[in-house]
Amino acid sequence: MRPIPILLLSLAWLPLRGQTEMLRTHLDRQAPVAPAHLVLLEAPGSKALQGGFRTLLQAQALRGFQVPLEGFDLGTALGREQAAAHRCAPKAQWLLVGAGGQVKAKGIDVPDAESFARALQDAGFQDRARALEAYLKQAPESLSAREALIAELRARGERTAQRLLGITVETPRERLGRGDLAAWRKALGDPATADLTAARTLEPAEDLDAWGPFAQALDEAFRLGVWQEMTFTWTQEGRPLDGASPTLRGLYTRWLPTVEAALPRQPESESLWPLWRWMQAATGGSRLRLLMARLVPCPTSPPDQWPPEPALHALRATARTPDDWRVIHEAYRARWDALPVPEAIPDQPTALEPLWEQTLGPLLESALGARDLGIAEADFQEALLKTRWASLPAKAAALAQACGHPSLAARWGLVRP
Amino acid sequence: MSFRRLLLMVGILALALPAQAQTLFATGDARIRLAHLLQGHPEGVLVCLPSATGRSLHGGLLALGSQEALLDLQLDLHDLTLTQPAGRELLGLKGWSPETPHWALLGPGPRILAEGIDPPTAEALAQAHRASGLPTRVGVLEAFLRDHPDHDEARAQLVLALRGPAELRTERQAPPPKDPGQPQPRLSSEADDRIWGAYADQYERLMTSGAWRRTAEATGPLPLAAALSDAAPRSPRLRALAEQLLPEVESHLRRRPEDPRRWKVWLSLRAAVPGSRPHEVLAGIPPLPGSRTWPPQAALDAYVEDARLQNDWRTVEPMLEEAYRQSLAFIQAMEDAARRDAPASITQVDLGAAFGFGGWTGELALLVEAKLRLSRFEEADRIFMAAYGRVPRSKLAEQAAMLARECGAEALAAKWAALAR
């Protein structure tokens, strides 16, 4: 059997759907090392063990353990190879396999939480948060430990909050991992937004359970004044569930002024703004216009970088009046003018999607929001002339319809580049 | 990464390059207009256009940028052509004839503020710039900082703008010795103050304000500016500054040893003055629970550099072995994942050279070098042959043979070179 040309596939993995395992493996490369992993040998066509263990690992007794888990279908050659490699019969079972390949524990049915917790500890797992807390007691000056603890508690908080709220909010990485590039790009553009309209607010006991430890750790980082020396990857890769937590909203309300006070020193910071936007999205605060008035970009920075993306997203999310939208239009107009605009490539209709999502769509949206229809028309015609993008009329028409301008939508929909 | 973020990164990195006239080729990019070239350049830019017969002023203009009179201007130079919209736009600005080549000093508008059909002298171009009313890059930033003294990003940009010309002047006044084993020459006190005084002041302010720590960005002006110039060993003033800052930088490095930017800053200071070795900096710090490696991967560069300086690879060898082991484990994991992704009918996959596997990558090359420097020739051969067996490329064998020759392992060099033929 000829090997498939993985070279080509691996180089092309982004545009191709379905190449998710390689992508996930690549993205997980830097995850903390686990002393063992779960190998789930499933009956042909079944995912029963995977479902059972995913539920099990959410139990209170197991929340502190991050156990990598892989399912193999015994109906496939790979599944049968796994069974042979671990010297077990090719029947549905679970194996806890250590780093050296030795089977530390196994079973046919999903075990209970307490006995599995014992098996994990015997295999070398530790509750990482507890271990980091102990580390910090010995070395309170360690920023690495403090940052890792906050990240660990954040991950746990997200898992618990999702379970309690009965919702699933994907991270950008998960969207990419399942090949949904459009959703990934949207999440990357503004990681802080999530549609939580269907979610309720957590009850006090639930809130404490999900977010208490994380809130305490983050609060301490702010109180000690070391927050700005840390990297909070969850502000760009996390699940934006914070709006459903009164604890987190209170925490962010308290510390948002501190983050805003740091911005004048680094107004183009690619780490401060995502943190600001994360906190602002959860609290719904809209002091952005006051904040922007205090910020001055460096005179040698390219003008199309101002205002930064998270600020623009916040402006759009909180715009209420035509004047608000005019400010936004001014910002996007500067970006549009500063951008070398590519022409559409005939056989790649989606090539200009990022341009639409990041600049052109918001430009038209803001003109429509400001009710400056003449400006919207001029922007549309200019964009059409520059890009010759066949998809532009339909996209612009859909936008105009969504913004409540049906006659404009009808006119744009009939235009041909 | 968005195009705009990429532009910003390229723009910031361009500031960190030596301050010779930089040629930014717009050739083939049909989207660039003159206004784009001016973005982020209040000091203006130089542009040139060849004649219709192809006669160009580019070479002459490029040589100008490194002359003393123009060093502080650090003007970017763009070599345009008439096939580009930007080139045609330039031709049309003043109705130039295409029969002769042209150069121009371009300012906001865009407007042509000085021009000619023969390359100017450096002094004439500097005078033209002064007469144009355009500010210098350093002047713009200094004026801005007088009004906004706490603006960390602007101060970082100023540090970078001052560094380039100072490095070039140091190369001329105190060129490094041909033999790297010889000590670095030192600038005289007067030259040192003149060349490095402004940079040293700004760098010190950046570091003592703590701005260098208060950023999570890997690129951008702050992390770039926080690294002390690599000309520091030749400047008594910068050496004294490095000595003053080193203890505090080490203290902050110990608080976050997984941070590669802190290691870069530390390395830049250590290059200027003697101090602790990496394992001494990390002495007494236990690994974080769940760490993949210890010392952390971020420290690896520091350990390798230290090994080279001290010619002692014993401490770094096990780190390099672990890094390589993890790299091989990753390849295996990717192969397993590829098999899971492949259609059921496919049972064999071949990653080939995807993701840099099979290339003379950092981990492989460094591990082989460590083995060679420690005279562990059999181990070096075993590691190389296993990598070559995975992807038998001539380039791999050539590069490995070159390394073996450098390390004095002639027999291995010959063996590996034979594989390249």
Interface residues (C-beta under 8 A of the other chain):
Chain A: M1 R2 P3 I4 P5 I6 L7 L9 S10 L11 G18 Q19 T20 E21 M22 R24 T25 H26 R29 Q30 P32 V33 T76 A77 L78 Q126 R128 A131 L132 Y135 Q138 A139 E141 S142 L143 S144 A145 E147 A148 Q228 E229 M230 T231 F232 A262 P264 R265 Q266 P267 E268 S269 E270 S271 V296 C298 P299 T300 S301 P302 P303 D304 Q305 R335 D337 A338 L339 P340 V341 P342 E343 P354 Q358
Chain B: S2 F3 R4 R5 L7 L8 G11 D29 A30 R31 I32 R33 A35 H36 Q39 G40 H41 P42 R137 V140 L141 F144 H148 D150 H151 D152 E153 A154 Q157 A161 A211 R213 R214 T215 A216 E217 G220 P221 L222 R255 R256 P257 E258 D259 I285 P286 L288 P289 G290 S291 R292 F330 A333 M334 D336 A337 A338 R339 R340 D341 A342 P343 A344 S345 I346 T347 Q348 V349 D350 L351 G352 A353 A354 F355
